[in-house]
Amino acid sequence: MTTYTVPDSWGHAAAAGLEPRTVTLVPRSDLDERYAYLSATRPAPGGPPSSRS
């Protein structure tokens, strides 16, 4: 199992050519903690470059 921080996850997505869009943190419970859902998209071919760095 590997755990990444949210900023590290964004960096891995960007390095893979994806544009990070949203993050939803999962509330802590007795069974789960430190989880999040990340959403990323592929840039449109020939589209403008991402404004995110």
ModelCIF file with pLDDT and N, C-alpha, C, O atoms, coordinates in Angstrom:
data_MODEL
#
_entry.id   MODEL 
#
_entity.id                         1 
_entity.type                       polymer 
_entity.pdbx_number_of_molecules   1 
#
_entity_poly.entity_id                      1 
_entity_poly.type                           'polypeptide(L)' 
_entity_poly.nstd_linkage                   no 
_entity_poly.nstd_monomer                   no 
_entity_poly.pdbx_seq_one_letter_code       MTTYTVPDSWGHAAAAGLEPRTVTLVPRSDLDERYAYLSATRPAPGGPPSSRS 
_entity_poly.pdbx_seq_one_letter_code_can   MTTYTVPDSWGHAAAAGLEPRTVTLVPRSDLDERYAYLSATRPAPGGPPSSRS 
_entity_poly.pdbx_strand_id                 A 
#
loop_
_entity_poly_seq.entity_id 
_entity_poly_seq.num 
_entity_poly_seq.mon_id 
_entity_poly_seq.hetero 
1 1  MET n 
1 2  THR n 
1 3  THR n 
1 4  TYR n 
1 5  THR n 
1 6  VAL n 
1 7  PRO n 
1 8  ASP n 
1 9  SER n 
1 10 TRP n 
1 11 GLY n 
1 12 HIS n 
1 13 ALA n 
1 14 ALA n 
1 15 ALA n 
1 16 ALA n 
1 17 GLY n 
1 18 LEU n 
1 19 GLU n 
1 20 PRO n 
1 21 ARG n 
1 22 THR n 
1 23 VAL n 
1 24 THR n 
1 25 LEU n 
1 26 VAL n 
1 27 PRO n 
1 28 ARG n 
1 29 SER n 
1 30 ASP n 
1 31 LEU n 
1 32 ASP n 
1 33 GLU n 
1 34 ARG n 
1 35 TYR n 
1 36 ALA n 
1 37 TYR n 
1 38 LEU n 
1 39 SER n 
1 40 ALA n 
1 41 THR n 
1 42 ARG n 
1 43 PRO n 
1 44 ALA n 
1 45 PRO n 
1 46 GLY n 
1 47 GLY n 
1 48 PRO n 
1 49 PRO n 
1 50 SER n 
1 51 SER n 
1 52 ARG n 
1 53 SER n 
#
_struct_asym.id          A 
_struct_asym.entity_id   1 
#
loop_
_ma_qa_metric.id 
_ma_qa_metric.mode 
_ma_qa_metric.name 
_ma_qa_metric.software_group_id 
_ma_qa_metric.type 
1 global pLDDT . pLDDT 
2 local  pLDDT . pLDDT 
#
_ma_qa_metric_global.metric_id      1 
_ma_qa_metric_global.metric_value   81.30 
_ma_qa_metric_global.model_id       1 
_ma_qa_metric_global.ordinal_id     1 
#
loop_
_ma_qa_metric_local.label_asym_id 
_ma_qa_metric_local.label_comp_id 
_ma_qa_metric_local.label_seq_id 
_ma_qa_metric_local.metric_id 
_ma_qa_metric_local.metric_value 
_ma_qa_metric_local.model_id 
_ma_qa_metric_local.ordinal_id 
A MET 1  2 67.00 1 1  
A THR 2  2 74.00 1 2  
A THR 3  2 79.00 1 3  
A TYR 4  2 85.00 1 4  
A THR 5  2 86.00 1 5  
A VAL 6  2 85.00 1 6  
A PRO 7  2 89.00 1 7  
A ASP 8  2 91.00 1 8  
A SER 9  2 88.00 1 9  
A TRP 10 2 87.00 1 10 
A GLY 11 2 91.00 1 11 
A HIS 12 2 90.00 1 12 
A ALA 13 2 90.00 1 13 
A ALA 14 2 90.00 1 14 
A ALA 15 2 93.00 1 15 
A ALA 16 2 92.00 1 16 
A GLY 17 2 92.00 1 17 
A LEU 18 2 92.00 1 18 
A GLU 19 2 90.00 1 19 
A PRO 20 2 85.00 1 20 
A ARG 21 2 91.00 1 21 
A THR 22 2 91.00 1 22 
A VAL 23 2 88.00 1 23 
A THR 24 2 88.00 1 24 
A LEU 25 2 84.00 1 25 
A VAL 26 2 83.00 1 26 
A PRO 27 2 82.00 1 27 
A ARG 28 2 80.00 1 28 
A SER 29 2 79.00 1 29 
A ASP 30 2 78.00 1 30 
A LEU 31 2 72.00 1 31 
A ASP 32 2 71.00 1 32 
A GLU 33 2 72.00 1 33 
A ARG 34 2 75.00 1 34 
A TYR 35 2 82.00 1 35 
A ALA 36 2 83.00 1 36 
A TYR 37 2 86.00 1 37 
A LEU 38 2 88.00 1 38 
A SER 39 2 91.00 1 39 
A ALA 40 2 91.00 1 40 
A THR 41 2 93.00 1 41 
A ARG 42 2 92.00 1 42 
A PRO 43 2 86.00 1 43 
A ALA 44 2 81.00 1 44 
A PRO 45 2 83.00 1 45 
A GLY 46 2 77.00 1 46 
A GLY 47 2 65.00 1 47 
A PRO 48 2 61.00 1 48 
A PRO 49 2 61.00 1 49 
A SER 50 2 60.00 1 50 
A SER 51 2 57.00 1 51 
A ARG 52 2 53.00 1 52 
A SER 53 2 49.00 1 53 
#
loop_
_atom_site.group_PDB 
_atom_site.id 
_atom_site.type_symbol 
_atom_site.label_atom_id 
_atom_site.label_alt_id 
_atom_site.label_comp_id 
_atom_site.label_asym_id 
_atom_site.label_entity_id 
_atom_site.label_seq_id 
_atom_site.pdbx_PDB_ins_code 
_atom_site.Cartn_x 
_atom_site.Cartn_y 
_atom_site.Cartn_z 
_atom_site.occupancy 
_atom_site.B_iso_or_equiv 
_atom_site.pdbx_formal_charge 
_atom_site.auth_seq_id 
_atom_site.auth_comp_id 
_atom_site.auth_asym_id 
_atom_site.auth_atom_id 
_atom_site.pdbx_PDB_model_num 
ATOM 1   N N  . MET A 1 1  ? 0.837   -1.161 0.000   1.00 67.00 ? 1  MET A N  1 
ATOM 2   C CA . MET A 1 1  ? 0.000   0.000  0.000   1.00 67.00 ? 1  MET A CA 1 
ATOM 3   C C  . MET A 1 1  ? 0.892   1.237  0.000   1.00 67.00 ? 1  MET A C  1 
ATOM 4   O O  . MET A 1 1  ? 1.933   1.275  0.656   1.00 67.00 ? 1  MET A O  1 
ATOM 5   N N  . THR A 1 2  ? 0.463   2.235  -0.743  1.00 74.00 ? 2  THR A N  1 
ATOM 6   C CA . THR A 1 2  ? 1.189   3.490  -0.818  1.00 74.00 ? 2  THR A CA 1 
ATOM 7   C C  . THR A 1 2  ? 0.248   4.621  -0.467  1.00 74.00 ? 2  THR A C  1 
ATOM 8   O O  . THR A 1 2  ? -0.915  4.616  -0.872  1.00 74.00 ? 2  THR A O  1 
ATOM 9   N N  . THR A 1 3  ? 0.737   5.584  0.279   1.00 79.00 ? 3  THR A N  1 
ATOM 10  C CA . THR A 1 3  ? -0.059  6.746  0.647   1.00 79.00 ? 3  THR A CA 1 
ATOM 11  C C  . THR A 1 3  ? 0.640   8.000  0.134   1.00 79.00 ? 3  THR A C  1 
ATOM 12  O O  . THR A 1 3  ? 1.846   8.167  0.313   1.00 79.00 ? 3  THR A O  1 
ATOM 13  N N  . TYR A 1 4  ? -0.128  8.876  -0.503  1.00 85.00 ? 4  TYR A N  1 
ATOM 14  C CA . TYR A 1 4  ? 0.394   10.148 -0.988  1.00 85.00 ? 4  TYR A CA 1 
ATOM 15  C C  . TYR A 1 4  ? -0.386  11.286 -0.351  1.00 85.00 ? 4  TYR A C  1 
ATOM 16  O O  . TYR A 1 4  ? -1.567  11.137 -0.040  1.00 85.00 ? 4  TYR A O  1 
ATOM 17  N N  . THR A 1 5  ? 0.268   12.416 -0.158  1.00 86.00 ? 5  THR A N  1 
ATOM 18  C CA . THR A 1 5  ? -0.447  13.616 0.258   1.00 86.00 ? 5  THR A CA 1 
ATOM 19  C C  . THR A 1 5  ? -1.219  14.144 -0.945  1.00 86.00 ? 5  THR A C  1 
ATOM 20  O O  . THR A 1 5  ? -0.937  13.759 -2.080  1.00 86.00 ? 5  THR A O  1 
ATOM 21  N N  . VAL A 1 6  ? -2.181  15.014 -0.709  1.00 85.00 ? 6  VAL A N  1 
ATOM 22  C CA . VAL A 1 6  ? -2.944  15.582 -1.824  1.00 85.00 ? 6  VAL A CA 1 
ATOM 23  C C  . VAL A 1 6  ? -2.015  16.323 -2.794  1.00 85.00 ? 6  VAL A C  1 
ATOM 24  O O  . VAL A 1 6  ? -2.129  16.110 -4.002  1.00 85.00 ? 6  VAL A O  1 
ATOM 25  N N  . PRO A 1 7  ? -1.095  17.186 -2.321  1.00 89.00 ? 7  PRO A N  1 
ATOM 26  C CA . PRO A 1 7  ? -0.192  17.846 -3.273  1.00 89.00 ? 7  PRO A CA 1 
ATOM 27  C C  . PRO A 1 7  ? 0.658   16.852 -4.084  1.00 89.00 ? 7  PRO A C  1 
ATOM 28  O O  . PRO A 1 7  ? 0.888   17.064 -5.275  1.00 89.00 ? 7  PRO A O  1 
ATOM 29  N N  . ASP A 1 8  ? 1.117   15.784 -3.451  1.00 91.00 ? 8  ASP A N  1 
ATOM 30  C CA . ASP A 1 8  ? 1.883   14.773 -4.189  1.00 91.00 ? 8  ASP A CA 1 
ATOM 31  C C  . ASP A 1 8  ? 1.015   14.092 -5.236  1.00 91.00 ? 8  ASP A C  1 
ATOM 32  O O  . ASP A 1 8  ? 1.480   13.812 -6.341  1.00 91.00 ? 8  ASP A O  1 
ATOM 33  N N  . SER A 1 9  ? -0.248  13.824 -4.897  1.00 88.00 ? 9  SER A N  1 
ATOM 34  C CA . SER A 1 9  ? -1.163  13.209 -5.852  1.00 88.00 ? 9  SER A CA 1 
ATOM 35  C C  . SER A 1 9  ? -1.364  14.110 -7.059  1.00 88.00 ? 9  SER A C  1 
ATOM 36  O O  . SER A 1 9  ? -1.362  13.641 -8.198  1.00 88.00 ? 9  SER A O  1 
ATOM 37  N N  . TRP A 1 10 ? -1.540  15.417 -6.809  1.00 87.00 ? 10 TRP A N  1 
ATOM 38  C CA . TRP A 1 10 ? -1.671  16.369 -7.922  1.00 87.00 ? 10 TRP A CA 1 
ATOM 39  C C  . TRP A 1 10 ? -0.424  16.313 -8.800  1.00 87.00 ? 10 TRP A C  1 
ATOM 40  O O  . TRP A 1 10 ? -0.526  16.303 -10.027 1.00 87.00 ? 10 TRP A O  1 
ATOM 41  N N  . GLY A 1 11 ? 0.744   16.278 -8.178  1.00 91.00 ? 11 GLY A N  1 
ATOM 42  C CA . GLY A 1 11 ? 1.997   16.241 -8.938  1.00 91.00 ? 11 GLY A CA 1 
ATOM 43  C C  . GLY A 1 11 ? 2.115   14.989 -9.791  1.00 91.00 ? 11 GLY A C  1 
ATOM 44  O O  . GLY A 1 11 ? 2.560   15.061 -10.936 1.00 91.00 ? 11 GLY A O  1 
ATOM 45  N N  . HIS A 1 12 ? 1.722   13.840 -9.247  1.00 90.00 ? 12 HIS A N  1 
ATOM 46  C CA . HIS A 1 12 ? 1.767   12.592 -10.016 1.00 90.00 ? 12 HIS A CA 1 
ATOM 47  C C  . HIS A 1 12 ? 0.789   12.643 -11.190 1.00 90.00 ? 12 HIS A C  1 
ATOM 48  O O  . HIS A 1 12 ? 1.110   12.180 -12.285 1.00 90.00 ? 12 HIS A O  1 
ATOM 49  N N  . ALA A 1 13 ? -0.388  13.198 -10.972 1.00 90.00 ? 13 ALA A N  1 
ATOM 50  C CA . ALA A 1 13 ? -1.363  13.319 -12.058 1.00 90.00 ? 13 ALA A CA 1 
ATOM 51  C C  . ALA A 1 13 ? -0.827  14.231 -13.159 1.00 90.00 ? 13 ALA A C  1 
ATOM 52  O O  . ALA A 1 13 ? -0.928  13.905 -14.342 1.00 90.00 ? 13 ALA A O  1 
ATOM 53  N N  . ALA A 1 14 ? -0.259  15.369 -12.771 1.00 90.00 ? 14 ALA A N  1 
ATOM 54  C CA . ALA A 1 14 ? 0.290   16.311 -13.753 1.00 90.00 ? 14 ALA A CA 1 
ATOM 55  C C  . ALA A 1 14 ? 1.464   15.686 -14.510 1.00 90.00 ? 14 ALA A C  1 
ATOM 56  O O  . ALA A 1 14 ? 1.598   15.883 -15.718 1.00 90.00 ? 14 ALA A O  1 
ATOM 57  N N  . ALA A 1 15 ? 2.304   14.942 -13.814 1.00 93.00 ? 15 ALA A N  1 
ATOM 58  C CA . ALA A 1 15 ? 3.447   14.294 -14.464 1.00 93.00 ? 15 ALA A CA 1 
ATOM 59  C C  . ALA A 1 15 ? 2.985   13.241 -15.474 1.00 93.00 ? 15 ALA A C  1 
ATOM 60  O O  . ALA A 1 15 ? 3.703   12.937 -16.427 1.00 93.00 ? 15 ALA A O  1 
ATOM 61  N N  . ALA A 1 16 ? 1.787   12.685 -15.267 1.00 92.00 ? 16 ALA A N  1 
ATOM 62  C CA . ALA A 1 16 ? 1.229   11.692 -16.187 1.00 92.00 ? 16 ALA A CA 1 
ATOM 63  C C  . ALA A 1 16 ? 0.465   12.362 -17.334 1.00 92.00 ? 16 ALA A C  1 
ATOM 64  O O  . ALA A 1 16 ? -0.142  11.677 -18.159 1.00 92.00 ? 16 ALA A O  1 
ATOM 65  N N  . GLY A 1 17 ? 0.493   13.702 -17.387 1.00 92.00 ? 17 GLY A N  1 
ATOM 66  C CA . GLY A 1 17 ? -0.175  14.420 -18.460 1.00 92.00 ? 17 GLY A CA 1 
ATOM 67  C C  . GLY A 1 17 ? -1.635  14.725 -18.198 1.00 92.00 ? 17 GLY A C  1 
ATOM 68  O O  . GLY A 1 17 ? -2.360  15.118 -19.112 1.00 92.00 ? 17 GLY A O  1 
ATOM 69  N N  . LEU A 1 18 ? -2.079  14.550 -16.956 1.00 92.00 ? 18 LEU A N  1 
ATOM 70  C CA . LEU A 1 18 ? -3.465  14.838 -16.592 1.00 92.00 ? 18 LEU A CA 1 
ATOM 71  C C  . LEU A 1 18 ? -3.570  16.200 -15.929 1.00 92.00 ? 18 LEU A C  1 
ATOM 72  O O  . LEU A 1 18 ? -2.601  16.701 -15.360 1.00 92.00 ? 18 LEU A O  1 
ATOM 73  N N  . GLU A 1 19 ? -4.749  16.792 -16.008 1.00 90.00 ? 19 GLU A N  1 
ATOM 74  C CA . GLU A 1 19 ? -4.994  18.068 -15.343 1.00 90.00 ? 19 GLU A CA 1 
ATOM 75  C C  . GLU A 1 19 ? -5.875  17.828 -14.122 1.00 90.00 ? 19 GLU A C  1 
ATOM 76  O O  . GLU A 1 19 ? -7.054  17.509 -14.275 1.00 90.00 ? 19 GLU A O  1 
ATOM 77  N N  . PRO A 1 20 ? -5.336  17.972 -12.924 1.00 85.00 ? 20 PRO A N  1 
ATOM 78  C CA . PRO A 1 20 ? -6.136  17.795 -11.715 1.00 85.00 ? 20 PRO A CA 1 
ATOM 79  C C  . PRO A 1 20 ? -7.300  18.790 -11.690 1.00 85.00 ? 20 PRO A C  1 
ATOM 80  O O  . PRO A 1 20 ? -7.128  19.958 -12.038 1.00 85.00 ? 20 PRO A O  1 
ATOM 81  N N  . ARG A 1 21 ? -8.473  18.330 -11.283 1.00 91.00 ? 21 ARG A N  1 
ATOM 82  C CA . ARG A 1 21 ? -9.668  19.180 -11.263 1.00 91.00 ? 21 ARG A CA 1 
ATOM 83  C C  . ARG A 1 21 ? -10.247 19.356 -9.871  1.00 91.00 ? 21 ARG A C  1 
ATOM 84  O O  . ARG A 1 21 ? -10.419 20.488 -9.419  1.00 91.00 ? 21 ARG A O  1 
ATOM 85  N N  . THR A 1 22 ? -10.552 18.266 -9.178  1.00 91.00 ? 22 THR A N  1 
ATOM 86  C CA . THR A 1 22 ? -11.190 18.385 -7.868  1.00 91.00 ? 22 THR A CA 1 
ATOM 87  C C  . THR A 1 22 ? -10.639 17.341 -6.909  1.00 91.00 ? 22 THR A C  1 
ATOM 88  O O  . THR A 1 22 ? -10.074 16.328 -7.321  1.00 91.00 ? 22 THR A O  1 
ATOM 89  N N  . VAL A 1 23 ? -10.815 17.610 -5.637  1.00 88.00 ? 23 VAL A N  1 
ATOM 90  C CA . VAL A 1 23 ? -10.492 16.633 -4.600  1.00 88.00 ? 23 VAL A CA 1 
ATOM 91  C C  . VAL A 1 23 ? -11.635 16.652 -3.585  1.00 88.00 ? 23 VAL A C  1 
ATOM 92  O O  . VAL A 1 23 ? -12.113 17.716 -3.191  1.00 88.00 ? 23 VAL A O  1 
ATOM 93  N N  . THR A 1 24 ? -12.061 15.467 -3.171  1.00 88.00 ? 24 THR A N  1 
ATOM 94  C CA . THR A 1 24 ? -13.091 15.328 -2.146  1.00 88.00 ? 24 THR A CA 1 
ATOM 95  C C  . THR A 1 24 ? -12.509 14.473 -1.035  1.00 88.00 ? 24 THR A C  1 
ATOM 96  O O  . THR A 1 24 ? -12.187 13.303 -1.244  1.00 88.00 ? 24 THR A O  1 
ATOM 97  N N  . LEU A 1 25 ? -12.377 15.060 0.144   1.00 84.00 ? 25 LEU A N  1 
ATOM 98  C CA . LEU A 1 25 ? -11.835 14.323 1.268   1.00 84.00 ? 25 LEU A CA 1 
ATOM 99  C C  . LEU A 1 25 ? -12.921 13.447 1.883   1.00 84.00 ? 25 LEU A C  1 
ATOM 100 O O  . LEU A 1 25 ? -14.066 13.880 2.018   1.00 84.00 ? 25 LEU A O  1 
ATOM 101 N N  . VAL A 1 26 ? -12.573 12.227 2.251   1.00 83.00 ? 26 VAL A N  1 
ATOM 102 C CA . VAL A 1 26 ? -13.511 11.301 2.880   1.00 83.00 ? 26 VAL A CA 1 
ATOM 103 C C  . VAL A 1 26 ? -13.487 11.562 4.378   1.00 83.00 ? 26 VAL A C  1 
ATOM 104 O O  . VAL A 1 26 ? -12.417 11.573 4.987   1.00 83.00 ? 26 VAL A O  1 
ATOM 105 N N  . PRO A 1 27 ? -14.660 11.773 4.983   1.00 82.00 ? 27 PRO A N  1 
ATOM 106 C CA . PRO A 1 27 ? -14.682 12.016 6.430   1.00 82.00 ? 27 PRO A CA 1 
ATOM 107 C C  . PRO A 1 27 ? -14.087 10.845 7.207   1.00 82.00 ? 27 PRO A C  1 
ATOM 108 O O  . PRO A 1 27 ? -14.252 9.687  6.825   1.00 82.00 ? 27 PRO A O  1 
ATOM 109 N N  . ARG A 1 28 ? -13.414 11.152 8.268   1.00 80.00 ? 28 ARG A N  1 
ATOM 110 C CA . ARG A 1 28 ? -12.812 10.121 9.110   1.00 80.00 ? 28 ARG A CA 1 
ATOM 111 C C  . ARG A 1 28 ? -13.911 9.309  9.792   1.00 80.00 ? 28 ARG A C  1 
ATOM 112 O O  . ARG A 1 28 ? -14.903 9.856  10.274  1.00 80.00 ? 28 ARG A O  1 
ATOM 113 N N  . SER A 1 29 ? -13.709 7.993  9.821   1.00 79.00 ? 29 SER A N  1 
ATOM 114 C CA . SER A 1 29 ? -14.638 7.114  10.528  1.00 79.00 ? 29 SER A CA 1 
ATOM 115 C C  . SER A 1 29 ? -13.818 6.059  11.266  1.00 79.00 ? 29 SER A C  1 
ATOM 116 O O  . SER A 1 29 ? -12.589 6.078  11.213  1.00 79.00 ? 29 SER A O  1 
ATOM 117 N N  . ASP A 1 30 ? -14.491 5.146  11.951  1.00 78.00 ? 30 ASP A N  1 
ATOM 118 C CA . ASP A 1 30 ? -13.776 4.080  12.669  1.00 78.00 ? 30 ASP A CA 1 
ATOM 119 C C  . ASP A 1 30 ? -13.022 3.159  11.723  1.00 78.00 ? 30 ASP A C  1 
ATOM 120 O O  . ASP A 1 30 ? -12.033 2.541  12.115  1.00 78.00 ? 30 ASP A O  1 
ATOM 121 N N  . LEU A 1 31 ? -13.480 3.063  10.482  1.00 72.00 ? 31 LEU A N  1 
ATOM 122 C CA . LEU A 1 31 ? -12.856 2.143  9.524   1.00 72.00 ? 31 LEU A CA 1 
ATOM 123 C C  . LEU A 1 31 ? -11.908 2.835  8.545   1.00 72.00 ? 31 LEU A C  1 
ATOM 124 O O  . LEU A 1 31 ? -10.957 2.218  8.065   1.00 72.00 ? 31 LEU A O  1 
ATOM 125 N N  . ASP A 1 32 ? -12.155 4.087  8.251   1.00 71.00 ? 32 ASP A N  1 
ATOM 126 C CA . ASP A 1 32 ? -11.384 4.779  7.222   1.00 71.00 ? 32 ASP A CA 1 
ATOM 127 C C  . ASP A 1 32 ? -10.826 6.090  7.740   1.00 71.00 ? 32 ASP A C  1 
ATOM 128 O O  . ASP A 1 32 ? -11.446 6.777  8.552   1.00 71.00 ? 32 ASP A O  1 
ATOM 129 N N  . GLU A 1 33 ? -9.654  6.416  7.258   1.00 72.00 ? 33 GLU A N  1 
ATOM 130 C CA . GLU A 1 33 ? -9.072  7.733  7.482   1.00 72.00 ? 33 GLU A CA 1 
ATOM 131 C C  . GLU A 1 33 ? -8.019  7.963  6.412   1.00 72.00 ? 33 GLU A C  1 
ATOM 132 O O  . GLU A 1 33 ? -7.504  7.015  5.819   1.00 72.00 ? 33 GLU A O  1 
ATOM 133 N N  . ARG A 1 34 ? -7.713  9.191  6.178   1.00 75.00 ? 34 ARG A N  1 
ATOM 134 C CA . ARG A 1 34 ? -6.698  9.576  5.193   1.00 75.00 ? 34 ARG A CA 1 
ATOM 135 C C  . ARG A 1 34 ? -7.042  9.135  3.775   1.00 75.00 ? 34 ARG A C  1 
ATOM 136 O O  . ARG A 1 34 ? -6.158  8.684  3.047   1.00 75.00 ? 34 ARG A O  1 
ATOM 137 N N  . TYR A 1 35 ? -8.278  9.250  3.374   1.00 82.00 ? 35 TYR A N  1 
ATOM 138 C CA . TYR A 1 35 ? -8.674  8.914  2.010   1.00 82.00 ? 35 TYR A CA 1 
ATOM 139 C C  . TYR A 1 35 ? -9.260  10.132 1.330   1.00 82.00 ? 35 TYR A C  1 
ATOM 140 O O  . TYR A 1 35 ? -9.829  11.011 1.977   1.00 82.00 ? 35 TYR A O  1 
ATOM 141 N N  . ALA A 1 36 ? -9.112  10.175 0.006   1.00 83.00 ? 36 ALA A N  1 
ATOM 142 C CA . ALA A 1 36 ? -9.694  11.247 -0.792  1.00 83.00 ? 36 ALA A CA 1 
ATOM 143 C C  . ALA A 1 36 ? -9.964  10.713 -2.191  1.00 83.00 ? 36 ALA A C  1 
ATOM 144 O O  . ALA A 1 36 ? -9.324  9.767  -2.650  1.00 83.00 ? 36 ALA A O  1 
ATOM 145 N N  . TYR A 1 37 ? -10.913 11.334 -2.845  1.00 86.00 ? 37 TYR A N  1 
ATOM 146 C CA . TYR A 1 37 ? -11.178 11.037 -4.256  1.00 86.00 ? 37 TYR A CA 1 
ATOM 147 C C  . TYR A 1 37 ? -10.636 12.194 -5.065  1.00 86.00 ? 37 TYR A C  1 
ATOM 148 O O  . TYR A 1 37 ? -10.936 13.354 -4.783  1.00 86.00 ? 37 TYR A O  1 
ATOM 149 N N  . LEU A 1 38 ? -9.833  11.879 -6.076  1.00 88.00 ? 38 LEU A N  1 
ATOM 150 C CA . LEU A 1 38 ? -9.252  12.895 -6.941  1.00 88.00 ? 38 LEU A CA 1 
ATOM 151 C C  . LEU A 1 38 ? -9.856  12.768 -8.328  1.00 88.00 ? 38 LEU A C  1 
ATOM 152 O O  . LEU A 1 38 ? -10.109 11.661 -8.803  1.00 88.00 ? 38 LEU A O  1 
ATOM 153 N N  . SER A 1 39 ? -10.085 13.889 -8.968  1.00 91.00 ? 39 SER A N  1 
ATOM 154 C CA . SER A 1 39 ? -10.614 13.906 -10.324 1.00 91.00 ? 39 SER A CA 1 
ATOM 155 C C  . SER A 1 39 ? -9.626  14.650 -11.208 1.00 91.00 ? 39 SER A C  1 
ATOM 156 O O  . SER A 1 39 ? -9.170  15.741 -10.864 1.00 91.00 ? 39 SER A O  1 
ATOM 157 N N  . ALA A 1 40 ? -9.298  14.054 -12.351 1.00 91.00 ? 40 ALA A N  1 
ATOM 158 C CA . ALA A 1 40 ? -8.376  14.676 -13.294 1.00 91.00 ? 40 ALA A CA 1 
ATOM 159 C C  . ALA A 1 40 ? -8.872  14.383 -14.707 1.00 91.00 ? 40 ALA A C  1 
ATOM 160 O O  . ALA A 1 40 ? -9.556  13.386 -14.938 1.00 91.00 ? 40 ALA A O  1 
ATOM 161 N N  . THR A 1 41 ? -8.526  15.252 -15.644 1.00 93.00 ? 41 THR A N  1 
ATOM 162 C CA . THR A 1 41 ? -8.919  15.069 -17.035 1.00 93.00 ? 41 THR A CA 1 
ATOM 163 C C  . THR A 1 41 ? -7.693  15.140 -17.932 1.00 93.00 ? 41 THR A C  1 
ATOM 164 O O  . THR A 1 41 ? -6.651  15.681 -17.562 1.00 93.00 ? 41 THR A O  1 
ATOM 165 N N  . ARG A 1 42 ? -7.853  14.574 -19.123 1.00 92.00 ? 42 ARG A N  1 
ATOM 166 C CA . ARG A 1 42 ? -6.811  14.727 -20.142 1.00 92.00 ? 42 ARG A CA 1 
ATOM 167 C C  . ARG A 1 42 ? -7.026  16.065 -20.833 1.00 92.00 ? 42 ARG A C  1 
ATOM 168 O O  . ARG A 1 42 ? -8.168  16.461 -21.069 1.00 92.00 ? 42 ARG A O  1 
ATOM 169 N N  . PRO A 1 43 ? -5.950  16.766 -21.159 1.00 86.00 ? 43 PRO A N  1 
ATOM 170 C CA . PRO A 1 43 ? -6.101  18.019 -21.896 1.00 86.00 ? 43 PRO A CA 1 
ATOM 171 C C  . PRO A 1 43 ? -6.671  17.721 -23.292 1.00 86.00 ? 43 PRO A C  1 
ATOM 172 O O  . PRO A 1 43 ? -6.371  16.685 -23.886 1.00 86.00 ? 43 PRO A O  1 
ATOM 173 N N  . ALA A 1 44 ? -7.489  18.636 -23.802 1.00 81.00 ? 44 ALA A N  1 
ATOM 174 C CA . ALA A 1 44 ? -8.023  18.478 -25.145 1.00 81.00 ? 44 ALA A CA 1 
ATOM 175 C C  . ALA A 1 44 ? -6.888  18.613 -26.163 1.00 81.00 ? 44 ALA A C  1 
ATOM 176 O O  . ALA A 1 44 ? -6.042  19.497 -26.022 1.00 81.00 ? 44 ALA A O  1 
ATOM 177 N N  . PRO A 1 45 ? -6.856  17.759 -27.178 1.00 83.00 ? 45 PRO A N  1 
ATOM 178 C CA . PRO A 1 45 ? -5.806  17.874 -28.205 1.00 83.00 ? 45 PRO A CA 1 
ATOM 179 C C  . PRO A 1 45 ? -5.854  19.255 -28.860 1.00 83.00 ? 45 PRO A C  1 
ATOM 180 O O  . PRO A 1 45 ? -6.908  19.696 -29.316 1.00 83.00 ? 45 PRO A O  1 
ATOM 181 N N  . GLY A 1 46 ? -4.730  19.918 -28.901 1.00 77.00 ? 46 GLY A N  1 
ATOM 182 C CA . GLY A 1 46 ? -4.649  21.233 -29.524 1.00 77.00 ? 46 GLY A CA 1 
ATOM 183 C C  . GLY A 1 46 ? -5.299  22.339 -28.723 1.00 77.00 ? 46 GLY A C  1 
ATOM 184 O O  . GLY A 1 46 ? -5.386  23.476 -29.188 1.00 77.00 ? 46 GLY A O  1 
ATOM 185 N N  . GLY A 1 47 ? -5.763  22.015 -27.509 1.00 65.00 ? 47 GLY A N  1 
ATOM 186 C CA . GLY A 1 47 ? -6.401  23.031 -26.673 1.00 65.00 ? 47 GLY A CA 1 
ATOM 187 C C  . GLY A 1 47 ? -5.370  23.929 -26.025 1.00 65.00 ? 47 GLY A C  1 
ATOM 188 O O  . GLY A 1 47 ? -4.167  23.700 -26.150 1.00 65.00 ? 47 GLY A O  1 
ATOM 189 N N  . PRO A 1 48 ? -5.841  24.952 -25.331 1.00 61.00 ? 48 PRO A N  1 
ATOM 190 C CA . PRO A 1 48 ? -4.906  25.861 -24.663 1.00 61.00 ? 48 PRO A CA 1 
ATOM 191 C C  . PRO A 1 48 ? -4.191  25.133 -23.529 1.00 61.00 ? 48 PRO A C  1 
ATOM 192 O O  . PRO A 1 48 ? -4.754  24.214 -22.934 1.00 61.00 ? 48 PRO A O  1 
ATOM 193 N N  . PRO A 1 49 ? -2.960  25.529 -23.226 1.00 61.00 ? 49 PRO A N  1 
ATOM 194 C CA . PRO A 1 49 ? -2.240  24.893 -22.120 1.00 61.00 ? 49 PRO A CA 1 
ATOM 195 C C  . PRO A 1 49 ? -2.937  25.172 -20.801 1.00 61.00 ? 49 PRO A C  1 
ATOM 196 O O  . PRO A 1 49 ? -3.615  26.187 -20.642 1.00 61.00 ? 49 PRO A O  1 
ATOM 197 N N  . SER A 1 50 ? -2.762  24.275 -19.876 1.00 60.00 ? 50 SER A N  1 
ATOM 198 C CA . SER A 1 50 ? -3.368  24.414 -18.552 1.00 60.00 ? 50 SER A CA 1 
ATOM 199 C C  . SER A 1 50 ? -2.797  25.625 -17.838 1.00 60.00 ? 50 SER A C  1 
ATOM 200 O O  . SER A 1 50 ? -1.617  25.944 -17.987 1.00 60.00 ? 50 SER A O  1 
ATOM 201 N N  . SER A 1 51 ? -3.642  26.301 -17.058 1.00 57.00 ? 51 SER A N  1 
ATOM 202 C CA . SER A 1 51 ? -3.175  27.446 -16.276 1.00 57.00 ? 51 SER A CA 1 
ATOM 203 C C  . SER A 1 51 ? -2.619  27.005 -14.936 1.00 57.00 ? 51 SER A C  1 
ATOM 204 O O  . SER A 1 51 ? -2.069  27.815 -14.190 1.00 57.00 ? 51 SER A O  1 
ATOM 205 N N  . ARG A 1 52 ? -2.763  25.699 -14.621 1.00 53.00 ? 52 ARG A N  1 
ATOM 206 C CA . ARG A 1 52 ? -2.249  25.178 -13.345 1.00 53.00 ? 52 ARG A CA 1 
ATOM 207 C C  . ARG A 1 52 ? -0.797  24.779 -13.522 1.00 53.00 ? 52 ARG A C  1 
ATOM 208 O O  . ARG A 1 52 ? -0.368  24.376 -14.603 1.00 53.00 ? 52 ARG A O  1 
ATOM 209 N N  . SER A 1 53 ? -0.047  24.901 -12.428 1.00 49.00 ? 53 SER A N  1 
ATOM 210 C CA . SER A 1 53 ? 1.350   24.468 -12.499 1.00 49.00 ? 53 SER A CA 1 
ATOM 211 C C  . SER A 1 53 ? 1.633   23.391 -11.506 1.00 49.00 ? 53 SER A C  1 
ATOM 212 O O  . SER A 1 53 ? 2.761   22.907 -11.426 1.00 49.00 ? 53 SER A O  1 
#
